Amino acid sequence: MTQNHDIQDQKLAAAVQSALLNCATPLCKSGRIIVKNRMCTDVGGDFYHFSQLHDDQIAFALGDVMGHGTSAALIMSVIMGWLRNDRENYSRPGRIVENINNLLLQLGEQVDRPIICSMIYGVVDLPSGNLFYINAGHPYPIICNRHKCNAQKLGTTTMLLGVQGGIMGESCHQFSRNDRVVLYTDGLTDATNSRDDIFGRERLSQVVREGAGLSGDELARKIFGQIDDYQYGKEPQDDQTLVVIDFDNVASND
């Protein structure tokens, strides 16, 4: 009986997580957003969230709760609930991230262990290409211009969440027409082959450059296909999430 209850609880947790993550991406005239996610078990710690602020202004979040399984999924669900409800701060990356950091610190004190999470939260105006963001210990997003086939990165602005309190400093970036930003969790770059060599950021950047002429959806499929080929039958050991944002009609050209 206990085993049946455990299976039912696991199915319920997976259904709740799926409902939280299956949100529609915003429809914008000046750009496109693609998201692709798969968990290494029924539930996991990766999360993403999008909010439409104005016609072509969006807020986005991508994060990864440290750990796997039900406990990581539970924390992920708490963060998703906070992101959905903190509407008055959607346009303020510093306030949003600070609130989530304080939440994780409080939970950590209650269970007497740190609850750590990486996260990037940004507010982007697609027509102008202006981005205000905070990167709290998350893997560097890759920026690639689809005509120049180059690649650069958005650096970290603050430490991992759940470690200590403090002011969360924002940073900014100016995108140009035909720029693409690729955000991801480390389950992609940490994927291993039969020799336990990791896929790595350089391979990911190379796939992004090679796929500069592809649509965001085609690039997402190409990246996951390359990682599957690299793993060659090995099951993913971590959750894998990818977000591709294309800037099609930025007013400030390069």
C-alpha positions in Angstrom: 0.0 0.0 0.0 2.8 2.4 0.9 4.5 1.8 -2.4 1.3 2.5 -4.3 0.9 5.8 -2.4 4.5 6.7 -3.2 3.9 6.1 -6.9 0.7 8.1 -6.8 2.5 11.0 -5.0 5.2 10.9 -7.6 2.7 11.1 -10.4 0.9 13.9 -8.7 4.2 15.8 -8.2 5.0 15.3 -11.9 1.5 16.5 -13.0 1.8 19.7 -10.8 5.3 20.5 -12.1 4.1 19.9 -15.7 1.2 22.3 -15.1 3.5 25.0 -13.7 5.9 24.7 -16.7 3.4 24.4 -19.5 2.9 28.1 -19.8 2.6 29.8 -23.2 5.5 31.9 -24.3 4.5 35.6 -25.0 3.5 36.5 -28.6 5.6 39.4 -29.8 5.8 41.3 -33.1 9.5 42.1 -32.7 10.9 38.8 -31.7 10.3 35.1 -30.9 10.8 32.9 -27.9 11.3 29.1 -27.9 11.6 26.9 -24.8 12.5 23.2 -24.6 12.8 21.2 -21.4 13.2 17.6 -20.2 13.7 16.4 -16.7 16.1 13.5 -15.9 13.4 11.9 -13.7 9.7 12.4 -13.4 10.3 15.7 -11.5 13.2 18.0 -11.3 14.6 21.4 -10.3 14.7 23.4 -13.5 12.2 26.1 -14.0 11.3 28.9 -16.4 8.7 31.7 -16.4 7.6 34.4 -18.8 5.5 37.5 -18.3 4.1 39.9 -20.8 4.6 43.4 -19.5 3.6 45.4 -22.6 3.0 44.5 -26.3 6.7 43.7 -26.9 8.2 43.9 -23.5 8.7 40.7 -21.5 10.1 39.4 -18.3 11.7 36.0 -18.2 13.3 33.7 -15.6 15.3 30.6 -16.0 16.7 28.8 -13.0 18.0 25.5 -11.5 17.5 24.4 -8.0 20.5 22.4 -6.7 19.7 18.7 -6.3 17.4 16.3 -8.0 14.1 14.6 -7.5 11.1 15.5 -5.3 12.9 17.9 -3.0 14.3 20.0 -5.8 10.8 19.9 -7.5 9.2 21.1 -4.4 11.5 24.1 -4.1 11.0 24.8 -7.8 7.3 24.9 -7.3 7.6 27.4 -4.4 9.7 29.6 -6.6 7.3 29.4 -9.5 4.5 30.3 -7.2 6.4 33.3 -6.1 7.2 34.4 -9.6 3.6 34.1 -10.6 2.3 36.2 -7.7 4.9 38.9 -7.4 3.4 40.9 -10.3 4.1 44.3 -8.9 7.9 43.6 -9.2 7.9 42.0 -12.7 9.7 44.9 -14.2 12.3 45.1 -11.4 14.9 42.3 -11.7 16.7 43.3 -8.5 13.6 43.2 -6.3 12.3 39.9 -7.8 15.6 38.1 -7.3 16.1 39.6 -3.8 12.7 38.4 -2.7 13.4 34.9 -4.0 16.8 34.9 -2.3 15.2 35.9 1.0 12.6 33.1 0.6 15.3 30.5 0.1 17.3 31.8 3.1 14.2 31.5 5.3 13.5 28.0 4.0 17.1 27.0 4.6 16.9 28.2 8.2 13.8 26.2 8.8 15.3 22.9 7.6 18.8 23.7 8.8 20.5 23.3 5.5 21.2 25.7 2.6 18.7 25.6 -0.3 20.7 26.9 -3.3 19.5 27.9 -6.7 21.0 29.5 -9.8 18.8 31.9 -11.7 18.8 34.5 -14.4 15.9 37.1 -14.5 15.6 39.7 -17.2 13.3 42.3 -18.6 13.7 42.9 -22.3 12.2 45.4 -24.7 12.3 43.6 -28.0 11.8 46.6 -30.3 14.7 48.5 -28.7 16.9 45.5 -27.8 17.4 46.8 -24.2 17.8 44.1 -21.5 18.0 44.7 -17.8 18.9 41.5 -15.9 20.5 39.7 -13.0 22.5 36.5 -13.4 22.7 34.8 -10.0 25.4 32.2 -10.5 23.6 30.8 -13.6 25.6 29.5 -16.7 26.4 32.4 -19.0 23.8 32.9 -21.8 25.2 32.8 -25.3 24.6 35.7 -27.6 25.0 35.1 -31.4 24.2 37.5 -34.3 22.6 35.3 -36.9 24.3 37.2 -39.8 27.8 37.5 -38.3 27.8 34.0 -36.7 29.8 35.3 -33.8 29.2 34.4 -30.1 29.6 36.3 -26.8 28.3 35.9 -23.3 26.3 37.6 -20.6 28.3 37.4 -17.4 27.3 36.7 -13.8 26.2 39.7 -11.8 25.8 38.1 -8.3 26.3 34.9 -6.4 24.0 31.9 -6.2 20.7 32.4 -4.4 20.2 30.9 -0.9 23.8 31.6 0.2 23.5 35.0 1.9 21.5 38.2 1.9 22.5 41.4 0.2 21.7 43.8 -2.5 21.2 42.3 -6.0 22.9 44.5 -8.5 21.4 44.7 -12.0 23.3 44.9 -15.3 22.2 45.8 -18.8 22.9 44.8 -22.4 22.0 46.3 -25.8 20.9 43.8 -28.4 21.1 44.5 -32.2 18.9 43.4 -35.0 19.2 39.7 -35.7 20.8 39.0 -32.4 19.8 35.7 -30.6 20.3 34.9 -27.0 20.5 31.3 -25.9 19.8 30.6 -22.2 20.3 27.1 -20.7 20.7 25.1 -17.5 23.9 23.2 -16.8 22.3 19.8 -17.5 23.0 20.6 -21.2 26.7 21.4 -20.9 27.3 18.8 -18.2 25.9 16.0 -20.3 28.6 13.2 -20.5 29.6 10.6 -23.1 30.8 7.0 -22.5 34.2 8.3 -21.2 32.5 10.7 -18.8 33.7 13.7 -20.8 31.3 16.6 -20.6 29.6 18.2 -23.6 30.8 21.6 -22.4 30.1 25.2 -23.2 32.4 25.4 -26.2 30.6 22.6 -28.0 27.3 24.3 -27.2 28.6 27.7 -28.5 29.8 25.9 -31.7 26.3 24.4 -32.3 24.7 27.9 -31.7 27.1 29.4 -34.3 26.6 26.6 -36.8 22.8 27.0 -36.4 22.8 30.8 -36.9 20.6 30.5 -40.0 18.1 28.2 -38.3 14.9 29.2 -36.6 14.8 29.1 -32.8 12.8 26.0 -32.8 15.1 24.3 -35.3 18.1 25.3 -33.3 16.6 23.9 -30.1 16.0 20.6 -31.8 19.6 20.6 -33.2 21.1 21.3 -29.8 19.2 18.5 -28.1 19.9 16.2 -31.0 23.7 16.9 -30.7 23.6 16.2 -27.0 21.7 13.0 -27.5 24.3 11.9 -30.0 27.1 12.9 -27.6 25.5 10.9 -24.7 25.1 7.9 -27.1 22.4 6.2 -25.2 23.3 7.4 -21.7 20.4 8.7 -19.7 20.7 12.4 -18.8 22.0 12.8 -15.2 20.5 16.3 -14.8 17.5 18.3 -15.9 18.0 20.1 -19.3 16.3 23.3 -20.3 16.9 25.6 -23.2 15.4 29.1 -24.0 16.1 30.8 -27.4 15.1 34.5 -27.8 15.4 36.0 -31.3 15.4 39.8 -31.9 14.0 40.3 -35.4 13.2 44.0 -35.6 15.4 45.9 -33.2 15.1 49.7 -33.7 18.8 50.4 -32.8 20.8 48.6 -35.5 24.5 47.7 -35.1 
